[in-house]
Amino acid sequence: MLWGENRRMFFKKEDKFAELLTEISNNLVVGMDFFDEYAKNDENGLKDFAIKMKEYEHKGDSFVHTIIHDLNKVFITPIEREDILALAMRMDDVIDGLDSTSALFEMYNISGADEFMLQFIENIHNAIIEIDKAVALISKKKLPQIRNHAIRIKDYESKCDDVLRSSIKNLFQHSSDPIFIMQYKEIYEEFEGVADSCEDVANTLEAIIMKNA
């Protein structure tokens, strides 16, 4: 009877942490969707854009705090508690980066994304979709299938490396305004930082696979 009770508690907690990780990845997808829509259509205004992205960032923080709180209350977790927390925090780094990027758009009064920013956004958006798919597999206990998504995430990050090189080269070739160069270079590098955070998620996912294969 005691074993049956412990077993039920195990799967209850497993579902809870999987649910919280899914909430984080879903929030990331919705936040990226909004960022993408703003960059392409510029309908909401810079201030509203930054405010809305800050809301997604705060929501992500609240999910991470809940995971930390719940991890401190349980002895048994479906995967190692350090991995649950690492995955949550690495995903939170991605939404933090998007929030920081939106703040730069507002601060520098950049009301529309250029061709390089749109390339960053497309690749990051695709990486985030892969993150969301990978996290969904955790709740379905299909860890080996996560590897393909991790590989795709890294591929999108690599594409962002190429975009960064091209964007900065173009910047110095076609602009002589030092303030313009500084502002756009900072935004390009911020986008690359978001892509790096996506790669960190992929690395964390691969570590989880290795430990639980």
C-alpha positions in Angstrom: 0.0 0.0 0.0 2.8 2.4 0.9 4.6 1.5 -2.4 1.4 2.2 -4.4 1.0 5.6 -2.7 4.6 6.5 -3.4 4.2 5.4 -7.0 1.1 7.6 -7.5 2.9 10.6 -5.9 5.9 10.0 -8.3 3.7 10.2 -11.4 1.8 13.1 -10.0 5.0 15.1 -9.5 6.3 13.9 -12.9 3.2 15.3 -14.6 3.5 18.6 -12.6 7.1 19.3 -13.6 6.4 18.3 -17.2 3.4 20.6 -17.2 5.5 23.5 -15.8 8.3 23.0 -18.4 5.6 22.9 -21.1 4.2 26.2 -19.8 7.6 27.8 -20.1 8.1 26.5 -23.6 4.6 27.6 -24.6 5.2 31.1 -23.2 8.4 31.2 -25.2 6.5 30.3 -28.4 3.8 32.9 -27.9 6.3 35.6 -27.0 8.3 34.8 -30.1 5.2 34.8 -32.2 4.4 38.3 -30.9 8.0 39.5 -31.5 7.9 38.1 -35.1 4.5 39.7 -35.8 5.7 43.1 -34.6 8.9 42.9 -36.6 7.0 42.2 -39.8 4.0 44.5 -39.4 5.0 47.1 -36.8 1.4 47.7 -35.8 1.6 48.1 -32.0 4.2 50.9 -31.5 7.6 50.5 -29.9 6.5 51.2 -26.3 3.6 48.7 -26.4 6.0 46.2 -28.1 8.5 46.5 -25.2 5.8 46.4 -22.6 4.2 43.2 -24.0 7.6 41.5 -24.3 8.3 42.4 -20.6 5.0 40.7 -19.7 6.1 37.5 -21.4 9.5 37.7 -19.5 7.7 38.2 -16.2 5.4 35.2 -16.9 8.5 33.1 -17.7 10.1 34.1 -14.4 7.0 33.1 -12.5 7.1 29.6 -13.9 10.7 29.3 -13.0 10.0 30.4 -9.4 7.2 27.8 -9.2 9.6 25.1 -10.4 12.2 26.1 -7.8 9.5 26.1 -5.1 8.2 22.7 -6.0 11.6 21.1 -6.4 12.4 22.1 -2.8 9.3 20.3 -1.7 9.8 16.9 -3.2 12.3 14.0 -2.8 11.5 12.1 -6.0 11.6 13.7 -9.4 11.0 12.1 -12.9 14.5 13.3 -14.0 17.3 14.8 -11.9 16.1 18.0 -10.2 19.2 19.8 -11.4 18.2 19.0 -15.0 14.7 20.2 -14.5 15.9 23.5 -13.1 18.6 23.8 -15.8 16.2 23.3 -18.6 13.7 25.8 -17.1 16.4 28.4 -16.6 17.9 27.9 -20.1 14.5 28.5 -21.6 14.0 31.5 -19.4 17.3 32.9 -20.8 15.8 32.8 -24.3 12.7 34.9 -23.3 15.0 37.2 -21.3 17.0 37.8 -24.4 14.0 38.6 -26.5 12.8 41.0 -23.8 16.2 42.7 -23.9 16.2 42.9 -27.7 12.7 44.6 -27.6 14.0 47.1 -25.1 16.8 48.0 -27.5 14.3 48.5 -30.3 12.4 51.0 -28.1 15.5 52.7 -26.6 17.0 53.3 -30.1 13.6 54.1 -31.7 14.0 51.4 -34.3 10.4 50.9 -35.6 11.1 48.2 -38.1 13.4 45.2 -38.6 15.9 45.2 -41.4 16.7 42.2 -43.6 19.3 40.9 -41.2 17.1 41.2 -38.2 14.4 39.4 -40.0 16.8 36.5 -40.8 17.8 36.4 -37.1 14.1 36.3 -36.1 13.2 33.6 -38.6 16.0 31.3 -37.3 15.4 32.0 -33.7 11.6 31.4 -34.2 12.3 28.1 -35.8 14.7 27.1 -33.0 12.0 28.0 -30.4 9.5 25.8 -32.2 12.0 22.9 -32.0 12.4 23.6 -28.3 8.7 23.4 -27.8 8.5 20.1 -29.6 11.4 18.7 -27.6 9.8 19.7 -24.3 6.5 18.1 -25.3 8.4 14.8 -25.8 9.6 15.0 -22.1 6.0 14.7 -20.9 5.4 11.8 -23.3 8.5 10.1 -22.0 10.0 9.9 -25.5 13.5 11.2 -24.6 15.4 9.6 -27.5 13.3 11.5 -30.0 14.4 14.8 -28.5 17.9 14.4 -30.1 16.7 15.4 -33.6 15.1 18.6 -32.3 18.3 19.4 -30.4 20.3 19.0 -33.6 17.9 21.3 -35.5 18.2 23.9 -32.7 22.0 23.9 -33.1 21.6 24.2 -36.8 19.5 27.4 -36.5 22.0 28.8 -34.1 24.8 28.2 -36.6 22.8 30.0 -39.2 22.5 33.0 -36.9 26.3 33.0 -36.6 26.4 33.4 -40.4 23.9 36.2 -40.2 25.9 38.0 -37.6 29.0 38.0 -39.7 27.1 39.2 -42.8 25.2 41.9 -40.9 28.2 43.4 -39.3 30.2 43.3 -42.5 27.3 45.1 -44.3 27.0 47.6 -41.5 30.6 48.8 -41.8 30.6 48.7 -45.6 27.4 50.8 -46.0 27.2 53.2 -43.0 29.5 56.0 -41.9 27.3 57.1 -38.9 29.0 55.8 -35.8 25.8 56.0 -33.7 23.9 54.0 -36.3 26.6 51.4 -36.4 26.8 51.1 -32.6 23.0 50.7 -32.3 22.5 48.2 -35.0 25.6 46.2 -34.1 24.3 45.9 -30.5 21.0 44.7 -31.7 22.5 42.1 -34.1 24.7 40.8 -31.3 21.7 40.7 -28.9 19.9 38.5 -31.5 23.0 36.2 -31.7 22.9 36.0 -27.9 19.3 34.8 -28.0 20.4 32.2 -30.6 23.2 31.1 -28.2 20.6 30.7 -25.4 18.6 28.4 -27.7 21.8 26.3 -28.2 22.2 26.2 -24.4 18.7 24.7 -24.3 19.7 22.1 -26.9 22.8 21.2 -24.9 20.7 20.8 -21.7 18.2 18.6 -23.6 21.1 16.4 -24.8 22.5 16.1 -21.3 19.0 14.9 -20.1 18.9 12.3 -22.9 22.4 11.0 -22.0 21.5 10.7 -18.3 18.2 9.0 -18.8 18.8 6.8 -22.0 
